[in-house]
Amino acid sequence: MHCESVAHNMRIGPFLPSLCALVMAIIFITLGFNAKWHNSKLEKEGASFTGHITKSEVQKGSKGKKRYIVWVSWGEGDQIKKDDSFVVTPSFFESRLGSKEKADGDMVTIRAIPGKPESAVVVGGTSDLSGMERLGYFVAAIGGFLLFRASGRVVRQRA
């Protein structure tokens, strides 16, 4: 029984790098197209709201990576969201807040689908994953090349 699983692993072993690359490519392509779909839906069905930055913070994570976060109060009538957090790009954060530690009510534009506050983005400041599909195509090409090489090796070994 153990020998069969070892033999099975030996058969799939040469293909693992290419299969991993192809799975990553599918994930990247899916993320990219999902972001594009979300952006087009926001453009067609979304409404713009004025928001006021109430708080800001730069969080330092592992390996020195920084996350730029702003809290915004936005909305109209009974749909007002207080201190809704958004991760924004470094350039947006620094252009709006500079080196200030406190956000003094700086105004921003929020775009959201009415009735769906979870769809909200800070216009010009929220980064998204559109464009990831191009990375997916590149990784798929690498995965296809690796698959082609691995299958060629397996054929030569069996001959």
One Martini backbone bead per residue (centre of mass of N, CA, C, O) as a GRO file, in nm:
protein
  159
    1MET     BB    1   0.059   0.062  -0.022
    2HIS     BB    2   0.301   0.254   0.011
    3CYS     BB    3   0.420   0.209  -0.275
    4GLU     BB    4   0.185   0.331  -0.433
    5SER     BB    5   0.208   0.624  -0.322
    6VAL     BB    6   0.495   0.669  -0.419
    7ALA     BB    7   0.438   0.621  -0.718
    8HIS     BB    8   0.229   0.845  -0.742
    9ASN     BB    9   0.420   1.079  -0.655
   10MET     BB   10   0.624   1.035  -0.889
   11ARG     BB   11   0.423   1.107  -1.120
   12ILE     BB   12   0.342   1.408  -1.009
   13GLY     BB   13   0.601   1.564  -0.936
   14PRO     BB   14   0.682   1.707  -1.217
   15PHE     BB   15   0.389   1.874  -1.211
   16LEU     BB   16   0.367   2.066  -0.962
   17PRO     BB   17   0.471   2.346  -1.056
   18SER     BB   18   0.265   2.379  -1.287
   19LEU     BB   19   0.007   2.345  -1.118
   20CYS     BB   20   0.059   2.581  -0.927
   21ALA     BB   21   0.071   2.800  -1.146
   22LEU     BB   22  -0.218   2.749  -1.258
   23VAL     BB   23  -0.370   2.808  -0.997
   24MET     BB   24  -0.263   3.096  -0.962
   25ALA     BB   25  -0.375   3.201  -1.229
   26ILE     BB   26  -0.673   3.161  -1.162
   27ILE     BB   27  -0.676   3.351  -0.921
   28PHE     BB   28  -0.581   3.611  -1.062
   29ILE     BB   29  -0.801   3.621  -1.279
   30THR     BB   30  -1.040   3.629  -1.085
   31LEU     BB   31  -0.963   3.885  -0.929
   32GLY     BB   32  -0.954   4.078  -1.172
   33PHE     BB   33  -1.249   4.036  -1.278
   34ASN     BB   34  -1.392   4.105  -1.013
   35ALA     BB   35  -1.289   4.398  -0.995
   36LYS     BB   36  -1.406   4.493  -1.266
   37TRP     BB   37  -1.699   4.431  -1.198
   38HIS     BB   38  -1.720   4.612  -0.948
   39ASN     BB   39  -1.644   4.879  -1.092
   40SER     BB   40  -1.879   4.876  -1.300
   41LYS     BB   41  -2.105   4.869  -1.091
   42LEU     BB   42  -2.032   5.135  -0.952
   43GLU     BB   43  -2.062   5.309  -1.208
   44LYS     BB   44  -2.368   5.237  -1.271
   45GLU     BB   45  -2.504   5.213  -0.951
   46GLY     BB   46  -2.361   5.430  -0.815
   47ALA     BB   47  -2.293   5.663  -0.549
   48SER     BB   48  -2.217   5.978  -0.427
   49PHE     BB   49  -2.030   6.078  -0.132
   50THR     BB   50  -1.973   6.264   0.143
   51GLY     BB   51  -1.671   6.273   0.337
   52HIS     BB   52  -1.511   6.241   0.668
   53ILE     BB   53  -1.222   6.245   0.818
   54THR     BB   54  -1.158   6.117   1.158
   55LYS     BB   55  -0.919   5.906   1.097
   56SER     BB   56  -0.569   5.798   1.119
   57GLU     BB   57  -0.337   5.530   0.997
   58VAL     BB   58  -0.020   5.363   1.041
   59GLN     BB   59   0.054   5.033   0.976
   60LYS     BB   60   0.290   4.801   1.100
   61GLY     BB   61   0.424   4.523   0.977
   62SER     BB   62   0.566   4.285   0.851
   63LYS     BB   63   0.859   4.374   0.697
   64GLY     BB   64   0.762   4.695   0.696
   65LYS     BB   65   0.478   4.698   0.619
   66LYS     BB   66   0.224   4.924   0.510
   67ARG     BB   67  -0.087   5.061   0.637
   68TYR     BB   68  -0.346   5.271   0.510
   69ILE     BB   69  -0.579   5.435   0.730
   70VAL     BB   70  -0.925   5.540   0.711
   71TRP     BB   71  -1.181   5.724   0.870
   72VAL     BB   72  -1.530   5.749   0.767
   73SER     BB   73  -1.792   5.977   0.738
   74TRP     BB   74  -2.100   5.873   0.574
   75GLY     BB   75  -2.387   5.984   0.410
   76GLU     BB   76  -2.755   5.968   0.438
   77GLY     BB   77  -2.945   6.011   0.682
   78ASP     BB   78  -3.006   5.681   0.795
   79GLN     BB   79  -2.718   5.600   0.622
   80ILE     BB   80  -2.505   5.665   0.826
   81LYS     BB   81  -2.151   5.631   0.851
   82LYS     BB   82  -1.938   5.560   1.115
   83ASP     BB   83  -1.623   5.498   1.099
   84ASP     BB   84  -1.526   5.394   0.819
   85SER     BB   85  -1.299   5.173   0.693
   86PHE     BB   86  -0.995   5.238   0.487
   87VAL     BB   87  -0.781   5.128   0.249
   88VAL     BB   88  -0.506   5.309   0.127
   89THR     BB   89  -0.295   5.472  -0.048
   90PRO     BB   90  -0.005   5.631   0.001
   91SER     BB   91  -0.056   5.877  -0.187
   92PHE     BB   92  -0.327   5.958  -0.069
   93PHE     BB   93  -0.249   5.994   0.224
   94GLU     BB   94  -0.019   6.210   0.177
   95SER     BB   95  -0.195   6.418   0.016
   96ARG     BB   96  -0.409   6.455   0.254
   97LEU     BB   97  -0.215   6.426   0.536
   98GLY     BB   98   0.070   6.367   0.543
   99SER     BB   99   0.212   6.424   0.869
  100LYS     BB  100  -0.042   6.399   1.002
  101GLU     BB  101  -0.207   6.253   1.279
  102LYS     BB  102  -0.460   6.424   1.222
  103ALA     BB  103  -0.788   6.439   1.107
  104ASP     BB  104  -0.959   6.748   1.006
  105GLY     BB  105  -1.209   6.670   0.812
  106ASP     BB  106  -1.142   6.566   0.556
  107MET     BB  107  -1.247   6.545   0.232
  108VAL     BB  108  -1.438   6.289   0.060
  109THR     BB  109  -1.514   6.042  -0.183
  110ILE     BB  110  -1.786   5.821  -0.199
  111ARG     BB  111  -1.849   5.496  -0.343
  112ALA     BB  112  -2.184   5.347  -0.372
  113ILE     BB  113  -2.426   5.121  -0.332
  114PRO     BB  114  -2.733   5.148  -0.267
  115GLY     BB  115  -2.771   4.955   0.034
  116LYS     BB  116  -2.432   4.890   0.004
  117PRO     BB  117  -2.181   4.971   0.210
  118GLU     BB  118  -1.966   4.739   0.139
  119SER     BB  119  -1.903   4.885  -0.158
  120ALA     BB  120  -1.720   5.096  -0.060
  121VAL     BB  121  -1.518   5.374  -0.184
  122VAL     BB  122  -1.238   5.564  -0.231
  123VAL     BB  123  -1.189   5.810  -0.434
  124GLY     BB  124  -0.854   5.771  -0.537
  125GLY     BB  125  -0.762   5.553  -0.279
  126THR     BB  126  -0.854   5.275  -0.361
  127SER     BB  127  -0.734   4.974  -0.398
  128ASP     BB  128  -0.718   4.722  -0.644
  129LEU     BB  129  -0.729   4.411  -0.858
  130SER     BB  130  -0.703   4.533  -1.113
  131GLY     BB  131  -0.481   4.349  -1.336
  132MET     BB  132  -0.434   4.052  -1.235
  133GLU     BB  133  -0.486   3.900  -1.503
  134ARG     BB  134  -0.208   3.955  -1.628
  135LEU     BB  135  -0.054   3.790  -1.424
  136GLY     BB  136  -0.211   3.530  -1.485
  137TYR     BB  137  -0.113   3.496  -1.776
  138PHE     BB  138   0.185   3.475  -1.710
  139VAL     BB  139   0.166   3.230  -1.517
  140ALA     BB  140   0.032   3.045  -1.727
  141ALA     BB  141   0.269   3.040  -1.922
  142ILE     BB  142   0.466   2.915  -1.724
  143GLY     BB  143   0.296   2.663  -1.659
  144GLY     BB  144   0.286   2.557  -1.950
  145PHE     BB  145   0.590   2.528  -1.986
  146LEU     BB  146   0.636   2.333  -1.747
  147LEU     BB  147   0.443   2.115  -1.850
  148PHE     BB  148   0.589   2.059  -2.114
  149ARG     BB  149   0.863   1.976  -1.988
  150ALA     BB  150   0.759   1.750  -1.800
  151SER     BB  151   0.632   1.572  -2.021
  152GLY     BB  152   0.897   1.532  -2.179
  153ARG     BB  153   1.049   1.388  -1.951
  154VAL     BB  154   0.854   1.150  -1.910
  155VAL     BB  155   0.874   1.038  -2.196
  156ARG     BB  156   1.184   0.989  -2.192
  157GLN     BB  157   1.181   0.793  -1.943
  158ARG     BB  158   0.990   0.572  -2.084
  159ALA     BB  159   1.177   0.515  -2.349
   0.00000   0.00000   0.00000
